[in-house]
Each structure stands twice: as structure tokens, then as C-alpha cells.
């Protein structure tokens, strides 16, 4: 695994210039940007290289970390520090210099399109779609008995998960496109698709 110093040497040139110009952490609008000493300590303490190989955590705001991929350019990313890997990263700025000029402005919070949790239902799976149901079982962490799967297909829509975390489920569906048409969450007005059918990715 590369050392933090080696990773710094491969980062964006604008970031390296900024890092060389500061002697203490810089606080801007709630974001704490790390000086060299803090950068070394925080990346080691949080074990960033273990779950985000090739990235540096360059700053923090609450439970949110800010990251650069060490490929001499590219976006500034952010993620909750409980995240697990690259799939959890979102773009905070297209390049470091843009973020620097903005005064390290925080990315806007996503619009609350989904409730945090809701009961999730499976429906519209073809009657011969046992394999789809097996994949849904794994994705949802359900404990349906394999002998009951055909019966479940005959009773659609059926309750597949209680109080599921919908944002996490939608993120999981990014990697399981075959299941997107078949998972719904309960609302006061009936069932709504977890993965919206009008999103570009679903076309």
C-alpha cells in the first residue's frame, strides 16, 4: 500500500500548491481542510487506504469526508465516513481549483425524493422469474425459504422487507439493474417504484 506521502505526490498540482502554502488546518464554512501534519495523521487514523485505495481524505465536515483520487487531477469527492468504498462517493467539485475558488463550498444536500424508510414490496416479477426472486432475496437480506419462492411469485405484490432504508436500497439497485422494475415501497397513495422509471439509467 502506498504511503500518504506517495499519494500526495500524485495529487492535483493545484492541491499540492495549496497544501504547501498552509501551516495549519483551514476552516471555511464548516469544512476543515487539513494541513500536511493533519493530513498524515487523519488518513492513517481513519485507515483511508484500506477502504479507498488511491484516495486521500483532504478535509472533513461533521461526519462527511472530502477526498481526492491520486491521479493528478479529477474531481473532489465526498462521502459519509461510514461509507464502504468508491460506490459511496459523490462529486463535491469537478477539480480542486474550482472548489478552492468557491471557498470550499459544501455540496447541496440531495432533494428528499424518498422517505428514509418504508416497507418494500416485490411485484410484477414474471411467474417463471424464480432466479430474479433469488437475487431479490440476496439484495434485501430476506430469509424466504427456497421452497416458498414459487408461492411468493403467485401472491405478488408481497411484503419483501419491513422498514427498509430506501436510499441504501436505491444505491444497491445501481448494481442490480435487473431488479429495478420489481421493487416498490408503500406510501399513503399505494406502491411507488424504489427506482424511478423516468430516470435516465432506467431507459
MOFENCOR-V934070 format. One record per residue. N is the residue number from 1. PHI is phi in whole degrees, -180 to 180 (999 if undefined). PSI is psi as a letter, one per 40 degrees, with the letter a starting at -180 (NA if undefined). Layout:
n->N phi->PHI psi->PSI
n->N phi->PHI psi->PSI
This chain:
n->1 phi->999 psi->h
n->2 phi->-68 psi->i
n->3 phi->-77 psi->i
n->4 phi->-60 psi->d
n->5 phi->-61 psi->d
n->6 phi->-65 psi->d
n->7 phi->-64 psi->d
n->8 phi->-58 psi->d
n->9 phi->-65 psi->e
n->10 phi->-105 psi->e
n->11 phi->-82 psi->i
n->12 phi->-49 psi->h
n->13 phi->-60 psi->d
n->14 phi->-64 psi->d
n->15 phi->-68 psi->d
n->16 phi->-62 psi->d
n->17 phi->-64 psi->d
n->18 phi->-63 psi->d
n->19 phi->-60 psi->d
n->20 phi->-69 psi->e
n->21 phi->-91 psi->e
n->22 phi->-115 psi->i
n->23 phi->-114 psi->e
n->24 phi->-133 psi->i
n->25 phi->-57 psi->i
n->26 phi->-109 psi->h
n->27 phi->-107 psi->h
n->28 phi->-143 psi->h
n->29 phi->57 psi->f
n->30 phi->94 psi->e
n->31 phi->-89 psi->h
n->32 phi->-101 psi->h
n->33 phi->-96 psi->h
n->34 phi->-81 psi->h
n->35 phi->-75 psi->i
n->36 phi->-57 psi->d
n->37 phi->-62 psi->d
n->38 phi->-67 psi->d
n->39 phi->-58 psi->d
n->40 phi->-63 psi->d
n->41 phi->-69 psi->d
n->42 phi->-68 psi->d
n->43 phi->-67 psi->d
n->44 phi->-73 psi->d
n->45 phi->-60 psi->d
n->46 phi->-84 psi->e
n->47 phi->58 psi->f
n->48 phi->-58 psi->d
n->49 phi->-61 psi->d
n->50 phi->-76 psi->d
n->51 phi->-118 psi->e
n->52 phi->-137 psi->g
n->53 phi->-62 psi->h
n->54 phi->84 psi->e
n->55 phi->-120 psi->i
n->56 phi->-121 psi->h
n->57 phi->-86 psi->h
n->58 phi->-101 psi->e
n->59 phi->-172 psi->i
n->60 phi->-154 psi->i
n->61 phi->-141 psi->h
n->62 phi->61 psi->b
n->63 phi->-91 psi->e
n->64 phi->-108 psi->h
n->65 phi->-105 psi->i
n->66 phi->-116 psi->h
n->67 phi->-133 psi->i
n->68 phi->-118 psi->h
n->69 phi->-83 psi->h
n->70 phi->-88 psi->g
n->71 phi->-132 psi->f
n->72 phi->59 psi->f
n->73 phi->135 psi->i
n->74 phi->103 psi->i
n->75 phi->-71 psi->i
n->76 phi->-90 psi->h
n->77 phi->-109 psi->i
n->78 phi->-134 psi->i
n->79 phi->-162 psi->i
n->80 phi->-63 psi->i
n->81 phi->-70 psi->e
n->82 phi->-87 psi->e
n->83 phi->-65 psi->i
n->84 phi->-116 psi->e
n->85 phi->173 psi->a
n->86 phi->-60 psi->d
n->87 phi->-64 psi->e
n->88 phi->-91 psi->e
n->89 phi->-85 psi->i
n->90 phi->-123 psi->i
n->91 phi->-83 psi->h
n->92 phi->-93 psi->d
n->93 phi->-158 psi->i
n->94 phi->-65 psi->d
n->95 phi->-148 psi->i
n->96 phi->-61 psi->d
n->97 phi->-60 psi->d
n->98 phi->-63 psi->d
n->99 phi->-66 psi->d
n->100 phi->-60 psi->d
n->101 phi->-64 psi->d
n->102 phi->-79 psi->e
n->103 phi->77 psi->f
n->104 phi->60 psi->f
n->105 phi->-63 psi->h
n->106 phi->-74 psi->i
n->107 phi->-67 psi->i
n->108 phi->-66 psi->i
n->109 phi->-69 psi->i
n->110 phi->-64 psi->i
n->111 phi->-62 psi->h
n->112 phi->-76 psi->g
n->113 phi->-76 psi->d
n->114 phi->-120 psi->i
n->115 phi->-68 psi->i
n->116 phi->-60 psi->d
n->117 phi->-138 psi->i
n->118 phi->-167 psi->i
n->119 phi->-70 psi->h
n->120 phi->-111 psi->h
n->121 phi->-118 psi->i
n->122 phi->-103 psi->h
n->123 phi->-160 psi->i
n->124 phi->67 psi->e
n->125 phi->-73 psi->h
n->126 phi->-54 psi->i
n->127 phi->-62 psi->d
n->128 phi->-100 psi->e
n->129 phi->-91 psi->f
n->130 phi->-61 psi->d
n->131 phi->-63 psi->d
n->132 phi->-63 psi->d
n->133 phi->-68 psi->d
n->134 phi->-63 psi->d
n->135 phi->-67 psi->d
n->136 phi->-63 psi->d
n->137 phi->-58 psi->d
n->138 phi->-67 psi->d
n->139 phi->-60 psi->d
n->140 phi->-88 psi->e
n->141 phi->66 psi->f
n->142 phi->-80 psi->i
n->143 phi->-115 psi->f
n->144 phi->-61 psi->h
n->145 phi->-74 psi->i
n->146 phi->-59 psi->d
n->147 phi->-68 psi->e
n->148 phi->-97 psi->e
n->149 phi->-63 psi->d
n->150 phi->-64 psi->d
n->151 phi->-65 psi->d
n->152 phi->-64 psi->d
n->153 phi->-60 psi->d
n->154 phi->-80 psi->e
n->155 phi->-116 psi->f
n->156 phi->-67 psi->i
n->157 phi->-75 psi->i
n->158 phi->-127 psi->i
n->159 phi->-67 psi->h
n->160 phi->-103 psi->d
n->161 phi->-159 psi->h
n->162 phi->-90 psi->h
n->163 phi->48 psi->f
n->164 phi->-74 psi->i
n->165 phi->-81 psi->h
n->166 phi->-71 psi->d
n->167 phi->-66 psi->d
n->168 phi->-66 psi->d
n->169 phi->-65 psi->d
n->170 phi->-62 psi->d
n->171 phi->-63 psi->d
n->172 phi->-63 psi->d
n->173 phi->-70 psi->e
n->174 phi->-59 psi->d
n->175 phi->-105 psi->e
n->176 phi->-138 psi->g
n->177 phi->-60 psi->d
n->178 phi->-68 psi->e
n->179 phi->-97 psi->e
n->180 phi->-57 psi->d
n->181 phi->-74 psi->e
n->182 phi->-116 psi->e
n->183 phi->-117 psi->h
n->184 phi->-134 psi->i
n->185 phi->-121 psi->i
n->186 phi->-80 psi->h
n->187 phi->-128 psi->i
n->188 phi->-67 psi->e
n->189 phi->-110 psi->e
n->190 phi->114 psi->a
n->191 phi->-94 psi->h
n->192 phi->-120 psi->i
n->193 phi->-67 psi->h
n->194 phi->-65 psi->d
n->195 phi->-103 psi->h
n->196 phi->-62 psi->h
n->197 phi->-73 psi->e
n->198 phi->-95 psi->e
n->199 phi->-76 psi->i
n->200 phi->-57 psi->d
n->201 phi->-69 psi->e
n->202 phi->-91 psi->e
n->203 phi->-84 psi->NA
